[in-house]
Amino acid sequence: MLEGDDVYFVADTAHLARAMAAFGHEEKEARRVIIVGGGNIGLGLAEIVEEKYPHVAMKLIEINKERAEYVAQQLKRTVVIHGDALDQEILEEANVKATETVIAVSNDDEVNILTSLLAKRFGSQRAVTLVNSTTYSPLIGTLGIDTVVSPREITVSTILQHVRQGRIRSVHSLSEGFGEIIEAEALETSSLVGVPLREADLPEDVMVGAIVRGEEVIIPRGDTVIKPKDRVVIFAAASAVKSVEKLFAVRLEFF
């Protein structure tokens, strides 16, 4: 691996912090957060954080006065600020320099990108940016934005989960469409079941990343044997996805 590489790996949730530290990421959990945009995404996110993370102090910036008033009525602990997030005074009022994470989720890509850059310039440690258009994709990595959320990719992944054939539990389409991470249930009729992985007929450009058996997460090795009803997490290059579907397809003899 080289510095700057994008790495996709599988980890037991209990060991996620250690795994991230191995890649040089030891960031602390954010306790002070600013959300930019009080639309459905911003409001929904704030409600979830209020419910599940009561220790997080949040502020939300919304440019539309009526919407800001509505959002303020819906939220219990979040401080709602009416103003333009591109205005330095508004960012200072929100105390952006003491904020660990700014999450820009307005309905304007340019506002989200510029707000994230301003927030980091004024002292925010991390920026999470919602970007709908693929036009900006080549630029994002060079701008210094930490995390980009693409509704398009999330939507594609959700649709693929239902389109893919076989016992597919979930699908995540990787950026730029070069592959997919697929979670599938292994059936008795699958050629992967009952034989060591080193002897299994795996298509090219396919790698088994993890096997979930009940509450146990198994990191596979050459002698690992997949059993019926195991959930198998697989990385597949785009060219190999159809072959993976066939491995987990329901055959007539299953009935």
N, C-alpha and C positions, 0 to 999 in steps of 0.2 A: 504494500500500500504506500501511496505517496501523499504528502500534505495536500489538502484540497480535494481529495477523492471523495465521492459520495459512496457511503458504505451502507448496505442493507444487511441487517443481521437479526437473528431470532434470539430472544432472551426470556427467561422466566421473569415474570413481573417482580418477584422478590429480589432479583439480582440486577434490575434495570439500572439503578444508580451506579453500581460497580461497573457495569458494562459501559455506561456512558463515560465514566471516569477513565476507563482504559483508552478511550478515543480523545481524551483531553477535555471532556465536557464535565465540569464540576460546578455548574451554575446552581445557585441556591433558588429554592422555590420563591416566586414573587409574592410579596405581601402588600405591595402598593402598586395598583394597576390603574391605568387610564384607558377608557374605551372611547374611541372617536366614532361617532355615528350612533344615533338613537333609533335607527330603523328596526325592522323585525329581528335582524341578526344581532345588533347591538343590545337591544332590550332583552332578547332571549338569552344571550350570553350572560348579561348582568344578573338576570333572575336565577340562572343556574349557579353562578358563582356565589350569590347571596345565600342560596339554599345549601350548597355543598361545602363551601369554603368560608365559613363565618369569620375566620381570622384575617381574610383579605380585605384591605381597605380600598374601595373603588371610587373613582370619579368618572363621569360620563359627559362628554362634550357633544352638544347637538346644536346645529346652526339654525334650525327652524324653531321659532319661539313656541308655537302651539304644540309641536311635537315634544319639545323639551318639557313643557308643562305636563303633558300626558305621561311621558316617561317618568317624571318625578313622582307622579301620583301612583304609578305602578310599583315602584321600587321602595324598599324599606330603609336600607342603610346607605345606598349609593348617593353621593353628592352629584347632582345634575347641574351642569354649567351651560347656560345659553350663550353661544358665541361660535366664532370661526376658529377651528383648530389650527389654521394657518396663520393666525394672529399671534404674535409673540407674547402679547400681554395676556391672552387667554391661556396659553401654555404656562406662563408664569403663575397665573392665578390657580391653575391646577397643580402647581408645584412639580412640574415635569422633571426638574433636576433631581428630585428625591424619589422619583418613580422608577421602579425596577423594570416594568414592562408596559409598553404602550401597544394597544391593539386597535388598529385602524380598520374599521369595517363599515365605512360609509358606502353609499351607492355610486361613488365617483372614484375610479381607479387612481386618477392623478392626485386627487386630494389625499387618498390613502398613502400613496407613495411619498408625496412631499411631506405630509404630516409625520410619517415615520422617520424620514431623514432629519427634519427639524427637531423632532423629539430626541433623537440620538445626539444631535449636535448640541442641544441644550442640557444633556446630562443623563437622559434615560439609558438604562443599561441594555435594554432589549426592545426590538420592534417586531410585531407580528402584523402582517399586512394582507388584507384581502384584495386580490387582483382577479378581475373577471376576464379581461382581454388577454389573449396570448401574445399580443403585439409587444408587451413589455417583458416577456419571458427572457429574452437574451440579455436584457439590461440589469435584471434584478440582482444577479450574483455580484455584479461589479459595484453596485450602489452602497452595499453595506447593510442591507436589510437582512435581519436574522432568519425570519421564517415567512414564507409566502403561502397563503391559503388560496386554493383555486376551487371555487364552486363547480367549475366545469369538470375538473378531475374527480371531485367527490361524487358528482352526479353520474359521471361515466362509470365509476366503480360500483355505485349502487345498481345501476341498470345492468351491468355485466353480471352481477350476482344472480339476477333472474334470467338472463339470456343464456348463460353458460349451461351446457348440458351436464347431466350427472348429478351426484349428490354434492353440489357445491354450496358450502355454508356462507362464504364471503369471498369477495374479490377486491383487490386494491390495484388499480392501474397505476403503474409507475410513471413518473414525469416523462414527457415527450413520447409516451407510448412504446417504449422499447421492451416492455415486459409486464408481467402481472404477478402479484403474490396471491396465491389461491389457497383457501382453506377448504378441504373436501373430506367427506366421510368415506372411509374405505369399506367396501362391501366384500362379501365372501367371494364374489365372482371376479374381483379385480386381480390382475396378474401380479400386483405388488404384494398381495397378502400371502403370508405363509412361507416366504423365502427371504433369506438374508438380502439386504439392500445391494450388496456387492454383486449378487446374482440376478437381481431384478432387471427386467427389460425396460429400463428407463429411457425415454427419448433423449436425444441430444439437446443440449441447452436447457436441461431441467435439473433442478437440485432440490432435494428434500431438506428443509431447514429445521423442522421440528415435528414431533408426533405428540399429540395430546391424548392420553389414555386416562379417562376419568378425571381426577384432580392432578395427575402426574404429567409433567412436561418432560419429554425424552428428547435429548439432543442426539440425533441418529449417527451411528457409525456403520462401518461396513457389515458388521455381524448383526445389526439390529433387524428384527423381524416385525413387520406391520401385521396387526391383528384386525379381524373384522370389527367395525364400529369405531376404530381409531380415527381421530381427526388429524389429517396430515396437512402440514403447511408447506407449500411448494413455491419455489421461484421458477417461473417459466419465461423464457424469451418469447417475444411475440410470435415467432415462427413455430413455436412448439405448443402453443395453447390448445389447439385442436387435439393434439395427441394426449394431453393431460386430461381433457374432457372424456376421451374414450377410456382412459384408465379407471375412471370413477363412474362410468355410465352404468345404469341399471340394465342388466341383460335379462332375457326371457327366462333363463334357467334359475334366476333368483326367485321367481315366483313358483 
